[in-house]
């Protein structure tokens, strides 16, 4: 598959500076791209690589300074243009309509004729799989679960009973939708056998709305009652834990190792970076941002950016951190000042 730079510019809404008739056969990093490939540059840290690159053309933001003689495709958003161009060269895999003989599909399950079910997948009683959805080996779809159209379920995904997955959802390998929420009541008597933790039945479901992607080995727990919900267009990284009855708002982004405790509600467009933790029963407002490794223990207003543990507005956290780094030095100074004050007080009492 080949494109001229002019064709690519038309497809992604950009403009060409240089040779628009140049034909490229693929996309590659600045450091390794060849004259028959296109690359992209949007981070000034890679300025030297951009200037030294052998790429036939480079996607850049509109205001980027360009070396003389370099063919570029200018775009309002170079990274977005790169993503669209890369998709042209690497289009999504299309379903091959078939159910492999080695797959198990319960007689009461409904698999759309255009869907693909690969060997060793298991689709339980009353479950549904929509049009053009691809079900990879080892996927388990539980009783009564529903999966929409144009979904991609990678190997060893588990969708437990009665959970609902919308359209165009991507679940990466090992993702678990609808595992039990973590709910236990302390029973001091234990029916005469001593204290124990009595399991609270987790009888709710998980609802994954359209256009969501969930990363490898992430878990979305089923609700105790009602539904745990991941809103439309949300993107969730690998190794993320979403507890029972959490609501993740549309277009939110949760990076690696984020953990959200039960019944917390995230608004639209919330961003939580790696290893951030949010305690239960909180409300995180629309477009709030939670910096990596933050520990959130109270509600966050819409649009607020918080950092640290316990999380505080990021400016306050930065000031506190600057002081914290000087605590040892400040402690020494304080001890010296106390000694000097004691000495001066002694002189005031007539002591030598």
N, C-alpha and C positions, 0 to 999 in steps of 0.2 A: 504494500500500500504506500503510495507516494502522494505528496501535495506540494504545490508551489507555495511560497510564502504569502503571495497575494490571496490564494485560496484559503489559507489558514486565517489570515487577517479578516477576511469576509465572514468566516465561520464563527470567530470569537469576538467580533466587533472591535477590531484593532486597526491600526494603520501601519503601512510599511515605510521605513526609511532605508533606502538602498535598493537592492535588486529583488523586486517582487517576483521575478520569473524563476528565481532559484528553486530547484526541486529538492525536497528533503524526504528521507525515507524512515525517519524515526526521531525520537527525542532522547537526550542523554545529558548527564551532568556537565557543567562547564569544563571540568578538568579532563574529561575523556571524550567529549563530543568531537566528531570528525566533520569535514566540510559538507558531508551529505546528511547532517543531522542538525536539529534545532535544539537549543538549550534555553534556560531562563535565568534571569538575574533580578532579585528583588531585595536582597539583603546586602547592605554596604560592606559587611565583613568579607564578602567574596569579591570585592572590587578588583583585586589583583588577578584573581582567576578569570573574571570577566574580560579583563583587558588582554590576558594571555590565551584565552580560549581559541581553539581551532574550529569551533562550531560555525556552520554555514550561516546561521542566523541565531539571534538571541531575543527572547521575549523580555521586555523591560517595561517598567512603569513610564508614564508619559513624561515626567520631569527628569528622567535619568540622563546624565551626561554621557554621551556616546563617543568612543574613539573614532577618528576619521577613517572612513572606508568600511566601517562595520555595518552590516545589514542587520536591522533590528525590526521587531514587530512591537510597536508601542501599544500599550493597553492601559486603561484606567486602573486595572488590577492585574498585575503580571502573574501573580500566583494563581488566580482564578483562570486566567487565559491558559497558563501552563496546564492546569488540571483538565481543561476542555480539550486542549490539543493532545495531551497524553491519552485521553479517552478515545480520540479519533484513531490513534495508532494502536490502542489496546482496548477494543470494544468489549463490553460485558459478554460473558459466555451465555449463549442461548440454550434453553432447555431442549434436550433430545427426547421427544415424547415417548416414554416407555416406562414400564415398571419391571425392574430386573427380576428374573425368576428367583433369585436368592433373597429378595426382599420379602418381608412379611407384611401383608396388608389385610387387616381383618375384613371379613365379608361385609360388615356393616359400615366400613369406612368409605368415604367418597374422595376419590382422587381424580382431578380434572384430566381429561384425555391428553391435554397439552403439557401436563406436568411430567417431570422426570424423577423417578424414585430408583436410587442406585442400590447395589447389593448390600444386604445386611442392615438396611434401614427397617424400622418397625413402626407401623402406623396402627394405632389401637382402635378399639370398637367405637364407632360413631364419630371418629375424627374426620376432619375435612382438610384437603390440600387444594389450593386454588390454581388457576391457570398459569402455566409457564413457570411455576415454582420448581426449583431444583432441590432435591433432598439427597444429601450425600450419604455415604456408608456410615453406619453406626448411629444415625439419628434416631431418636425415640420420640414419637408424638403420641401423647397419652390419650386415654379415653375421653371422647367428647371435645378434644382440643380442636381449634380452628386456625388454619394458616391461610392467609390471603393469596393474592396473585403476585407473580413476578418476585417472589421471595427467593432468597439464597440461604439454605441451611447447610453449613459446613459440617465436616465429620464430628460425630459424637455430641452434637447439640441435643439437649433434652428439653422438651416442652411437655410439662406435666398436664394431668387431666384438667379439662374444662378451660384451660387458658386460651387467650385469644391473641393472635398475631395478625397485624394488618397487612396492607399491600406494600410491596417494594421494600421489605424489611430484610436486612442482612444480619445473620447471626454467625459469628465467627466460631472456630472449633472449640468445643468444650463448654460453650455457653449454656447455662441452666436457667430456664424460665419456669417459675412456679414451684421451686423447692420450698419446703416448709419454712415459715417464719420462725424466729427464735423466741418462743413463748413458753414459759414455765411458771407455775405457781408453787410456792413453797408450802409443802404439807408437813407440818411439824409432827403430826401424829403418824402419818404413813400407814393408816389402818392397822395400828398396833405393831408395825414392824420398824418403827423409827422414822426420823425425818427423811423426806425425799423431795425431789423436784417433780411436780405433777405436770405432764405435758398438756398444754392448751391446744386443742385441735385447731389446725389452720385450714379452715374450710372455705376461704375465699379463693380468688383467682388472681391472675396477672393479665393486664391488657396492655399490649404493645401496639401503639398507633402507627399510622402509615409513615414510611420513609425513615424509620429508625435503623441505626446500625449499633450493634452491641458486640464488644470485643471478646477475644478469646478468654475463656475461664472466668468470665464475669457472671454474677448471680443476681437474679431479680426474684425475691421471695414472694410467694403467694400471701395474700392478705389473711389475717385472722378471721375477719368477716369483711365482706365487700370486695374491693379490688385494689391491688397495687397497680399504678398506672405510669407508663412512660409515654410522654406526649409526642405529638407529630414532629418528625424531623430531628429529634434528639439524637446526639451522637455520644456513645459511651465507649470508653477505651477498655483495654484489657484489665483483668483483675480488679474490677469494681464491684462493690457490695451494696445492693439496694435492698433494704429491709422491708418487712411487711407493712402494708398500707401507706407506703411512701407514694407521693405524687411528684413526678418529674415533669416540669413544664415543657411546652413545645420549644424546639430549637435550642434546648440546653445542651451543654457540653460538660462531660465528666471525664477527667483524665485518669490515668493509671493509679490504682490503689485508693481511690476515693471511697469512703465509707459513709453511708447515710443511714442513721438509725430510724426506728419505726415511727410511722405517722407524721414524718416531716414533709412539708409541702414546699416545693421549689416552683417559683414563677416562671414566666416565659424568658428564655434566653439567659438563664443562669449559667455561669461558668465556674467550675470548681477544678483546680489544678491538682497535680499528683500528690497523693498521701494526705489530702485534706480530710478531716473527719467532722461530721455534723451529728450532734446528739439528737435525740428523738423529740417529736412534738413541737418542732420549730416551724416558723414561716420564713422562707428566704424570698425576698421580693424580686420582681421582674428585673432582669439584666444586672443582678448583683454579681460580683466577682469575688471568689474565695481563693486567695493565693495559696500556692503549694505549702503543704505541711501545716496549714492552719487548723486550729481546733475550735469549732464554732459551738458556743454554748448558749447563745441567745439569738432572738430573731434578728434578721438583717434587713434593713429597709431597701426598697427598690433603688437600683443604681449604685448602691454602696459597695466599695472595694475594701475587703477586710483581710488582715494578715495576722500571723502569730497565734500563740496558744496561751491563754484564751484569746480568741480573735478580737481584734480592735480595728478601727479605721486605719487604713494602711499608713497614712501620714503619722498618726500617733504611734503606731507600732514601730515605724522607722526611727522616730525620735527616741522611743524607749530603748530600742536596740542599741542606738549610739551610746546611750548612757550605760547600758548593761555592759558593753565592752570595756568600759572604764571603771567598773565597780572596784576592782582590786586596787587600782591606783588611787581612786577616791577614798577607799578605806584607809590606806596608808596615810594619806593627807589628813584625814579626819583624826586619826590617832595622834599624829604629830601636832595638830592644832589643839587637841584636848590637853596634851602635855604642856604646851605653851600657855594655854589658859590657866591650867593649874599652877604653873610657875608664877604667872603674873598675879594671880590671886594670893599666893603665898607672900609675894613681895608687898602686896597691899596691906597685909596683916602685920607687917614689920618683920617678917622672917627673912633671914639672910638669903 
